[in-house]
């Protein structure tokens, strides 16, 4: 399988998981995939393969400077590994947010934009969720 094909498959399974989390969070299949972290585990396995290939071909990555990191992202296997890293970790954060929102009884219509923003812009969605979470916790404590 080519890196381009792996990129497409990783993007597809990640997108499908986000769709389930945003639109069908209470469906038993969605809950199962979240509870057992199936998609992040698949992505982690793919990541391990491509990071190993990148190290094998290019040597140990140098994260010591912006210039060094920029050079890493000129190598196909390293870029693919980096992208999968983003996909996996954003998805894990989205799953955590969904679970936390259930515990705090935050309505799905409020969580959906946070999930979408986390899918598209990672930290921005997390920031919005955290603001909502803190606000909700403060309301609970004040009542």
C-alpha positions as CSV (number, residue, x, y, z in Angstrom):
1,X,0.0,0.0,0.0
2,X,1.4,3.4,-0.9
3,X,1.7,6.3,1.6
4,X,-1.0,8.1,-0.4
5,X,-3.4,5.2,0.0
6,X,-2.6,4.9,3.8
7,X,-3.2,8.7,4.1
8,X,-6.7,8.3,2.4
9,X,-7.7,5.3,4.5
10,X,-6.5,6.9,7.8
11,X,-8.5,10.1,6.9
12,X,-11.6,8.1,6.0
13,X,-11.7,6.0,9.2
14,X,-11.0,9.0,11.3
15,X,-13.7,11.1,9.6
16,X,-16.2,8.3,10.0
17,X,-15.4,8.1,13.7
18,X,-15.9,11.9,14.1
19,X,-19.2,11.7,12.3
20,X,-20.4,8.9,14.7
21,X,-19.2,11.0,17.7
22,X,-21.0,14.1,16.5
23,X,-24.2,12.7,15.1
24,X,-24.6,9.3,16.8
25,X,-22.8,9.5,20.2
26,X,-25.3,7.3,22.0
27,X,-25.4,4.5,19.4
28,X,-24.0,1.2,20.8
29,X,-21.4,0.9,17.9
30,X,-20.1,4.5,18.6
31,X,-19.9,3.7,22.4
32,X,-18.0,0.5,21.7
33,X,-15.5,2.2,19.4
34,X,-15.0,5.0,22.0
35,X,-14.7,2.7,25.0
36,X,-12.1,0.4,23.4
37,X,-10.4,3.2,21.4
38,X,-10.5,1.1,18.3
39,X,-9.8,3.8,15.7
40,X,-7.0,5.5,17.7
41,X,-5.4,2.0,18.2
42,X,-5.5,1.3,14.5
43,X,-4.0,4.8,13.9
44,X,-1.3,4.2,16.5
45,X,-0.4,0.9,14.8
46,X,-0.1,2.7,11.4
47,X,1.9,5.5,13.1
48,X,4.3,3.0,14.5
49,X,4.9,1.5,11.1
50,X,5.6,4.8,9.4
51,X,7.7,6.3,12.2
52,X,9.8,3.2,12.1
53,X,10.1,3.4,8.3
54,X,11.0,7.1,8.6
55,X,13.7,6.4,11.2
56,X,15.0,3.5,9.1
57,X,15.3,5.6,6.0
58,X,16.2,9.1,7.5
59,X,17.7,8.3,10.9
60,X,16.5,9.6,14.3
61,X,14.4,12.7,14.0
62,X,15.8,16.0,15.3
63,X,13.2,18.1,17.1
64,X,15.8,20.5,18.5
65,X,14.9,23.5,16.2
66,X,12.2,24.7,14.0
67,X,14.5,24.3,11.0
68,X,15.1,20.6,11.9
69,X,11.4,19.9,12.3
70,X,10.7,21.6,9.0
71,X,13.2,19.3,7.3
72,X,11.4,16.3,8.8
73,X,8.2,17.4,7.1
74,X,9.9,17.1,3.7
75,X,10.1,13.3,4.0
76,X,7.0,11.4,2.9
77,X,7.0,8.7,5.6
78,X,7.7,11.4,8.3
79,X,4.8,13.6,7.0
80,X,2.4,10.7,7.0
81,X,3.5,9.6,10.5
82,X,3.0,13.2,11.7
83,X,-0.4,13.5,10.1
84,X,-1.5,10.2,11.6
85,X,-0.2,11.5,15.0
86,X,-2.5,14.5,14.7
87,X,-5.5,12.3,13.7
88,X,-5.0,9.9,16.5
89,X,-4.4,12.5,19.3
90,X,-7.2,14.8,18.2
91,X,-9.6,11.8,18.1
92,X,-8.5,10.7,21.6
93,X,-9.2,14.3,22.9
94,X,-12.6,14.2,21.1
95,X,-13.4,10.9,22.8
96,X,-12.4,12.3,26.2
97,X,-14.5,15.4,25.6
98,X,-17.6,13.3,24.7
99,X,-17.2,11.2,27.8
100,X,-16.6,14.2,30.0
101,X,-19.6,16.0,28.6
102,X,-21.8,13.0,29.5
103,X,-20.6,13.1,33.1
104,X,-21.3,16.8,33.3
105,X,-24.6,16.5,31.6
106,X,-23.7,18.9,28.8
107,X,-26.2,18.7,25.9
108,X,-25.0,17.1,22.7
109,X,-26.0,20.2,20.7
110,X,-23.4,22.2,22.8
111,X,-20.7,19.5,22.5
112,X,-21.2,19.0,18.7
113,X,-19.5,22.3,17.7
114,X,-16.6,21.5,20.2
115,X,-16.1,18.1,18.5
116,X,-16.3,19.6,15.0
117,X,-13.7,22.3,15.9
118,X,-11.5,19.7,17.5
119,X,-11.7,17.6,14.4
120,X,-10.8,20.5,12.2
121,X,-8.6,22.7,14.4
122,X,-7.6,20.5,17.3
123,X,-6.7,22.9,20.2
124,X,-9.5,25.4,19.3
125,X,-12.2,22.8,19.9
126,X,-10.5,21.7,23.1
127,X,-10.3,25.3,24.3
128,X,-14.0,25.8,23.6
129,X,-14.9,22.6,25.4
130,X,-12.8,23.5,28.4
131,X,-14.4,26.9,28.7
132,X,-17.9,25.2,28.6
133,X,-16.7,22.5,31.0
134,X,-15.4,25.1,33.5
135,X,-18.6,27.2,33.1
136,X,-20.8,24.1,33.7
137,X,-18.7,23.1,36.8
138,X,-19.0,26.6,38.3
139,X,-22.8,26.5,37.8
140,X,-23.0,23.2,39.6
141,X,-20.8,24.5,42.5
142,X,-22.9,27.7,42.8
143,X,-26.2,25.9,43.0
